């Protein structure tokens, strides 16, 4: 039996373990091979040991009873990872998209078929992003740059106990380099094709025995890939990049048992709109006359021939911006030999501008200039303990957020048409073109308060068997108000409360000194909310319910022999009341984003990560993911979604292969040769099956050739990203007679990168 012949549709919880064992037996050599290898003490150091904090305690990645990937700084450099979007190319069953308002700072993260594309303030992500333990509440701004990052951890599957709300698909932890333990400064500079310029500065120093500081600053820019052809003096090229960012952290050890770390960061991004184009469908609206002339609604002749060019006639919509800042305080106190207290407080703020233009005409029929922002505050108090045979993590959590999204003044607006009538002087434009509406703008505001209490513990029954579990109570209170012209000039006020108990149970067993297996059952929780664009009227501005999930998982991790380490996971997840936003051009007489609790859905699949030391100098890292996700039942009254439809942005196959070869020269210098390959299968742009929203598969290839000086204090690299210039869809959204397509912006790029490190003392 092979992984390729396994029919995942036949999975059920009782068969999961047996099937997993059978597949593992066919994939890997017999256990006796690992047992023989472990008898050699030197073998324990052959494969790199990776420590993670995925469960809010430090432990080996091979002993963590959950599916987690760790992307360290070496892999980040070897594969030319620069943003969170790049991380999405190298983790199984992970996909990251950027549709939101054409802004490159937007990241919609999907894990195992669960996520949310929209960015409006009333929508919450399905995968949580954390920066040094601080939850980031918005999708806009999540696609952050990753300079001077120690590692990125991706937890797959519901993480409702330790991470809580909005981690239904999983969580992404970004861990920066902590201040202290070194006195070093590093400078890097990059120059490449397409006008690429970038530089990073990082300093980390122990000022005194008790006081340490780290600081970083970054700048990057790149030319665009297209032009706003209908604007005389466009501010930006389409796809252009320019960003400044920085971070400073200071740690003070008051005593050997008590320390406080303060940090602050900022980002300023001024960019061109993401490449955006229109594709017409067969049923697009026909011509009609306005003001004694003829106008073809969304006439193809008005759009640019080059899909990377933009046809907008609205000045400013070709540019986007994102700015944000944050501060945090982390206090650690070793209260006793067995108990630790940890307190994390944070304040973050963000603002953005963006927009899309569909009609490319001066009539302003379908344009979406948009602004938004959010302010959040969070507090978390943890009490953690370690005793002879058990340990635990517990905590209290509070989060509040205030934000808004505003679009206009031309959203679906026929106001530039004389009297809003066709040339007969009688028929309203909206009667012919229902989706044009009369909706000049919208304004949505929301305040969220969230509370939680949790505990998670593990216990060693024997030297080989560990059991664990946890529970969490989460409560969300949301107050939203919205103003749409279709609301009759009145602002609608809504409030809703959501709460849930989530839990997990797990068991880990040491098969040999080098191989572990685990079983886990997890319950996750996605808070409910309000629809982002209820153009049909105030009656559509009603809350949708929370989503819950039960995940069954079995995994095997460790070393097969002294050359190969692996992690595998086999999972089945059942979702109840899965909230699915989809576009309905006909609803309410205009374009409406409806959010339906669809009923039930299921995701099941396999994940495999391998690190193979072919020789002492040749390492191959590879990941493989298979996902079968579909909606299995529909509640009464739900429209537009069908059984068998696939959740959005859920490729069936995800593959990554990254071989690296090291060669030491006679003078002691080190040459490194790396190649990386990433594959994402075709997928749906929205949860409702529509052939016009099918995104084709894509393959990306990159390389990195590096020379490191004998002293190890400087290096020079030749790099290539997307070397075959693959252009692929980031998102597809079917509308009335056409499809809006956000295209990729990570085009082929070749260049040189120079790194230099200095000892400060």
N, C-alpha and C positions, 0 to 999 in steps of 0.2 A: 504494500500500500504506500503510495507516495502522497506528498502534500498536494500535488496537482490533481490527483484523482479523488480527493476527499470531497464529498458532497456536504457542504456546511448546512444546507437547508434541512438536513436530517438531525441536526444537533438538538439535544435537550439536556437539561442539567444532569440527569442520571447517566447519560451516555458520555458526558463531556470528559470525565477522567479517563475512561477506557479508551476513547478515541485519541486523547492527547498522548497517553502512554504508547499507543500503537504508532502514532505518527512520529513521536520522539525516537522510538526504537528504530524506525526506518531511516530517520534523518542522521542519526549519530552512531558512532561505533559503540560496541558493547561496554557496559559499565566497567568490566574488568580492565579495559585499557586505561581508564582514568585511575583505577585503583593501583595499577602498576606504576603509573606515572607519579602518583602521590607518594610512593615509597621513597622517591628521590627528594631529599630536602631542598635541593637547588631548584627543583621544579616549581616550588611555591613562589619563586620570584620571577619565573619566566614570563608569565602573563601579567600585565599591568593590573594592580589593585585599584579599584575606583571606589571612592567614598562619596556618599550622597547624603543629603538631609531631606529627602523627599517626605519622610514621615516625621519631620520636625525633631529628629534626633540623628546623630551621625552614625552611619552604619555602611557596611559593604553593599555595593549595588547587587551583588550576587546573593545576599541574604535578605534583601528587602522583599516582603511578600506582596509585591504589586508590580505591574508593568511600568518600568521607568527607563528612559534613555538619558544618558549624560553626555553632553557635547562639551568637551573641555577646550581650553584655549589652543592646544596644539591642533586639534581637528578643525577648530574655527579658522586657524591660519592656513592649514594645508588645503582646505576646501574653499578659501576666499569668502567665508561668511562675513557679512558686514551688517545685516539687519535681521530682525526676527523673521521676516519673509523668507530669507535664505535658509533658516533653520527648518522651514517647512519642506525642504527638498530632501532631507536626510534622515527623517524619522518615519518608521513604518506607520501606516494608517493615519498620518498627519498631513493636513492640507491647509494652506493659508492663502487667502484671497484678498484682493484690494478692489472693492467696488465703490466704497463710500464717497460720494460727491467728487470723485476724481482726485481725491487727495491721497498722496503717496504715504502719508502718516497713518492711514487706516489699515488695520489688519483684522480680518475675520478668520478666526482659528477654528478649524473643524478637526475633531479627533474621533475616529470610529464612526463617522457619519453624523456627529452631533456638533452643532455650532449655530451661529446666527450672523447673517451678512450685514444686516442693517445697523446703522449707527445713531439713529435718532434717539434723543434722550430717554424716550419711553421704552427702549429695547435694551436688554441686558445680554452680554455675551454668554454662550453656552460653555465656553472654556475660560477658566480664570487665568489671568496673567499676574505674577507676583514679582516685585523688584525688592530683593533683600527682605522678603517676608511681608511686604506691603502690597495689598491687593490694589490693582489698577482697574477702576470701574468702567472705563470707556474703551470701545473698540478704536475710536479715533485717537491716534497717538500710540497705540500698542505696537506699531511697526517701528520700534525704536532701533537706533544704531547700537552696536555692541562693541565699542572699544573698551579695552582693559577689563573684560569680563572674565572671571575665573572659570565659570561653566554655566551651561543652561541645562536644566533638568526638565524633561517632558514626562509627566505622569499621565498614562492613558487609562481611561475608564473612570467611572464616577468617583469623585473624591469628596463625598458629602460629609465625612466625619471630621477630618483634620482641616479641610479647606472650606467646607460649607457650601453656601449658596452659589449658584452659577458656575459650578464645576461639574456639570452633568457629563460632559465629554471628557474632562480631565483638567489638568492644571499645568502651567508653564512657569517654572521658577528661574528667574535670572539672578545669579549670584555674582556680585562684583568682588573685586579684590579688596580684602579688608586692610585697613591701615595697620602697620607694625610688622615686626619680624624681618625687616630688610631696610637697607638704605640704598635706594637705587633710583635712577631716573632713566626713562626710555623715551626716545624720539623716533617716530616713524614718518616717512613721507612716501606718497604714492603719486605717480604720474602715468597716464595711460591714454588710450585712444578715446574718441568722443569727448575730448577736452577734460578728461578726468584729472582732478587735482585733489589730494587729501593729505592731511597731516594730523598726527596724534602726539600729545605730550602726556607722560605719566610720571608722577613723582610719589615715592613712598619712603617715609623716613621716621625713625625713632628719634624724636627730638630730645627726649630724656628717657630714663628707664621706665617712666610711667605714662608718657605722653607720646602718641604717634599720630602722624598726619599722612593722608594720601590725597592726591589731587590729579585730575585729568582734564584735558581740553582737546576738542576735536573740531576739525573743519573738513567739509567735503563739498565738491561741486562736480557737475558733469553737464555737458551740452545736451540739448534735447534731441528728439527724433523726428519732430514735425513742426508745422507752423500754423498759426491761426490765420488762414489765408484771406478772410474777409475783414480783418482789422488792419487799419493803416499803420499803427504803431503798437503792436502787441507788446505787453510788458515782459512776457516770458515765452520761450519756446515750449512746445508740447513735450512733456517728459523730462524737462530740465530739472536738475537737482542743485540745491544749495542749502547747506545746513551748518549751524554752529551748535555745539553742545559742550557741557562741562559738568564736573562733579567734584565735590570736595568732602572728605570725611575725616573726622578727628576722634580718636579714642583716648580716654583717660582711665587708667587703673587707679582708683582711689585706694584700694587695698588689693591683696592677692585674691580676694573673694568677690570684689565688686568693681565693675567697670561700666562705663557709659560711652556709647558711640553716637556722635551727631553727624548727620550728612545732609547735603543740599545738592540739588542738581537742576539743570535747566536745559532747554532745547529751543532753538529758533530755526524754523524751516520755511524757506521761501522757494517755491518750486513751480514748475509748469504743471498744468493739468495732466493727469494720466492719459495716455493715448486712448481715445474714445471714438468709436465709429458707429454708424447705423447700417443695419442690414435689413432689407425689405422682405416682407413675407408676401405670399401670393394673394392674400385677402386684404392688402392695404387699401385705404380709402381712395376713391377715384377723384377726378378733378372736380373743382367747383369754382364759381366766379365770385370775385370780390371787387367792388368798386369799378364796375364796367370793364374788368379785365379778367384774365384767367389765372388761376393759381392752383398748381398741383400740390395738395397737402403733402408735406415732406417729400417734395419732388426730388428724385435722385440727381437731377441735373444741378441742384443747388448745393449738393454735397461734394466734398473734395474727392478727386480720383485716388489720391494716396490716403489710405485709411489711417495713417499716422498724423495727417493734417487735420485741423479742426475747422469746421465751417461756421462757427458762431459769429453772430453779428453784435454780440453784447460785450462791450469792452470790460475787461477785468475777469471775465469768466474763464479766460485761458490761464489764469494764475491761481495758485492755491497757497495757503500758508497754514502753519501749525506752530503754536508756541505753548510751552508748558514749563512748570517748575514744581519742585517738591522738596519737602524737608522731612526728616525722620529722626527719631531718638530711640535708641535701643539700649536698655539697661539690663545687665546680667548680674545676679547675686547668687553665689553659692552659699545658701543659708546654712546648710549642714553638709556633712560628707555625702549625704544621700539625696538632698533636696536642692533644687535650683529654682529661682524665680527669674522670669524674663518678662520685660515690659517693652512693647513697641507702640510708639505714637507717631502719627504721620499726618501731614497736611499737603494736599496736592491741588493744582489748578491747571486748567488747559483751555485754550481757545483755538478755533480753526475757521478757515474760509475755504469755500470750494464751490462746485457747481457743475452741472452738465447741461448741454444744449442739444436738443434732438432735431429741431426743424431747420436750422441753418438758414433762416430767412429773417428779414427785417420786420416781419409781422409779429414776432415774439409769441408764437403759438405754444411752444413747448420748451421752456427754459427753466432751469432750476438753480439760480444763484442761492447759495446757502451759507449761513454762519451758525456757529454754536459754541458752547463751552460748558464746563462743569467744574465745580469745586467740591472736593471730598475731604473728609476727616475720618481717621480711624484710630482706635485704641485696642490693644490686645494684651491681656495679662495671662501669662502661663505659669503653672506650677508643674515642674517635671521632677521625676524621681527615678532613682536606680537602686535596687536592692539586690540581694544575693541571686535570686532566681527570676526577678521580674523588674520591669521598668514601665513607666507610664508618662504620658503627656496630657495635660489638661489645661483648659483655658476659658476665659470670658472674652467676648468680642463685641465691639460696637463700631458701626459704620454709618456715616451720613453723607449725603450727596445732594447738591442743588445744581441744576443745569437747565439749558434751553437749546432749542433748535428753531431757527427762523429761516424761511425760504421766501424769496420774492425779489422784485415785485412782479416778475413776468411768469410765474409758475402757471402753466396751462392758461395763458391769458389771451383772449381775442380783443383786448381793449384798443389796440391800434387799428382795428378794422372800423371804418366809419359807422357809428351807431350800433356796432356789434351785429350788423345785418348783412346778409348776402346782397348781391346787386339787384335783387328784386325789391329791395327796400322793406321787405316784410319778414322774411325768414331769418330767425336768429342763427348766427354761426353755430351756436351750441346745439341747435336742432340737427344740423348736418354733421357736426363734429362733436359728438357727446363727450369725448375725453378732453376737449379743449376747456370745457367747464366755463369759467368766469372767475376762476380762482386766482386772484392776483398775488396771494402770499399765504403763508400760514405761520403760526407761532405756537410752539408747544413748550411748556415749562413743567418741571417735575422736581419734587423733593422726596428723597428716599431715606428712611431710617431702618437699620438692620441690627438685630441683636442675636447673639448666639452664646451657648455654653456647650463645652464638649469635653470628652475624656477618651483616651485611647491607651490601652495597656497590652503588654505581651508577657507571657510566662513560660519558662522553660520547664516542661514536664520531665524531660530527660535530657541527656547530653545531645540527643539528636532531634528531639521533637519540641517545637515551640508552638504555642497557641496564643491567639490575641484577638482583640476586638475593641470596639468603641461605639460611642453614640454621641449624637449632637442634636440640640434643639435650636432651630433657626426661626426667626420671626422677622417679617418685612412689612413696613408700613409705607405706602406710596400715596402721595397727594399730587395729582396732575391737573393741569388746566390747559386748554387749547382754544385757539381762535382760528377758524377757517371761514371764508366768505359764505360757504354753504351752511354754516351754523346760524345764518340769519342775523349776523352782526353781533351776536352774543358770545361771550366766552363761556365755554363749558368747563365745569369743575367736577372732578371725579376723585374718589379715594378708594383704596382697597387694601386689605390686609391678607398676608399669606404666611403660613407657618407649616413646619414639617419636622418630624423626628427622622433622622437618618442614622444609619448604623453600618457596621461592617464586622465580619467574622473572618478570621484567617488562621491557617496552620502552615508551619514550615517544617520540613523534614530534611535532615542531612543524609543524603543517600550514601555519599562517600566523603572523604576529606575535601574533595574538590567539586562535588555536585550537590545541588540543593533543589528541592521542589517545594511548591506552595499551592495551597488551595485558598480561594478567597470568594466571599459573597459580600457584595457592597450595595448599599442603597444610596442613590444620589438625588439631588433636589435642584430644580431650576425654578426660580421665582416667577410668578405670573406678572402681568403688566397690562399696558394699554397699546392699541394699534398705533403705528407711527404716522400713517397718512390716511385718516378717515375722511376723504374728500366727499363721500356720499352724504355726510350730514352728522349731526351730533348723536343720532341714534346708533351710529357705528363706533362712536368713541366710548366703548365699554370694555371692561377688563376681561382678560382671558386668564384661565386657571394656571396654576403651577404644574410643572411636569416632574414626575418621579421616575426613577429607573432602578431596576434590580440587575446587577451584573454577577454572572457566575464565571469564575476564571480559574484555570490551572496553569502553572508555569514551571519551567525547568531552567536552572541557571548554573553556571560554573565553568569548569575546565573539562574538556573532553580528554585532553592529554596535555603535555607540556607545551604544545604549539597552538592549541585552539581553545578559545573561550566563547561561550554563547549565552544568549538569553532567549527564551521562547515563551510565548503566551498563547493560550487558546481560550476564547471568551465567547459568551453569549449574553446579550443584554436585552432585556424587555423594558420598553418605555410605555408609560401610561399617561394619556393626555398630552402627548408631545405637541408643543406649540410650534406651528409651522406658518411663517409668513409667506404669502404668495401674492402675485400681482393679478388683479382682475380688472382689465380695461373696461369691462361692461358694467361693473357694479356701481350703483348710485349715479349713473349718468356720467361717470368720469373715471379716471385712473385712480384706483384705490388699492392700498396695501392692506389686505385682510390678514388677521392672525386667527387661525383656527386651532383649537385643541382637537387633533385629528382622531383621537381614539387610542389605538395601540400600534406600536411599531417594534421592530426587532433588528438588532445588529449582531452578527456573529462572524468570527473570523480567526485568523492565525497571524502571529507576528514572530519574526525570527531576526535576531541580531548576532552576527558572527564577527569575531576578530581572529584572524589566522596569521600566525607567525610562520610564513612559508620557510624562511631562513632567518638567521640573526639580523639580516639587513632588509628583509622584504616582508611587509605587513599588508594584509588586505582586510579592510573593514567593509562589511556589507550588511544590508538590512532588506527584509522582504515582508510585505504585508498583504494579506488577502482579506477583503471585507465584503460581506453580503448583507446589505441593509435594505429594508423595505417597510412600507406601511402595511400592517397586517389586518387592521380593522378600522372602520370609520364610524364615528358616532352619528346618530340620527340628526339630520339637519345640517350637517357639514357639507359645503359645496366646494367644487373646484379641486378636491383631492380624492384620489382613488386608491383602492387597495392595490398593492403591488408597486405603487410609485416609490421611487427612491428618494431619500432625503438629499438635500442639496449638497454639492461639493463633496461627494463621497465616491472617489475612484475605487474600483474593485481591486486593482493591483497597484502597489507602491513598491518601488525597488530603488536601492542605492548601492553602488559599488565604488569603493575608493581605495585603490592600491597605492602604497607608498614604498619607495625604495631609497635606502640610505647607503651612501658610499663615502668612506673616509679616505681623504687624499694623503699622500706621503707627508705633507707638512702638518697634518693634524686637522686640517679644515674638513668640514662636513658638507657633502652635497646631498640634497633631498629632492627626489623626483616624485611628484604626486599627481594622480589623475582622479577625477571624480565624475561619476555618471549617476544621473537621477532620472527616474521614470515615474510619471503619474498617468494612470489610465484615463479613458474618457469618463465624463461625469456630467450630471445635470446642473445647470446654473441655478435652478429653483427646484423646490420640492414637488411641484406639479409636473408630471411628465409632459414635455413639449419638445418635439424634435428640433424646433428652432432654438431651444435653450441648451442643446447638447454641446458640451465643450470637448473638443477632440483631445486625444492623448498627446503628451509632449515628452521629449527627451532632451536633457541638458547635459552638456559635457564641459568640464573645466580642467585646468591643470595648474601646477605650481612647481617651478624649478628654483631651488634656493641654494645659495652658497653661504655657509656660516664660517666666519674666521676661526682660526685655531684657538684663539683665546675665548671665543664665544661671545664677544662683546659687540659684534655687528654682523649683519647679514644683508644680502642683496638677493631679491627674488624676481623672477620673470613669471608673470601670471597670465592666465586667460580664463575668462568667464563666458559661458554660453558661446563656445568657440564656433559653433555652426550657425549662430544667429537665429536660433529657434524663436519664432514669434507665435505666441499662444494666447488664448483667452484667459483673463483673470476672472471675468464674470460676464454672464449673459442674462438679460432681463427682457422678456417678451412684452411688448406693449401693443397699442392699437395699430396693427398693420406693419409693425417693424420691431426689430430687436436692438436694444442698446447694448453695445459690447465694449467693455473695458479690456484693452489689450495689454500684454506684458510690456514692462519698461526695462527689464534687465537684458538688454541686447548684448551682442558680442562686444567684448572689451578685452584689450591686451595692454599690459603695461609693466612697469617696474616698481618695486616696493623696497625701500631701504629702512632698516631698523638699526638703531644704535643705542646701547645701554651704557650708563656711567655709574660708577660707585661714588656715592656722595661723600664718603669719608675715607 
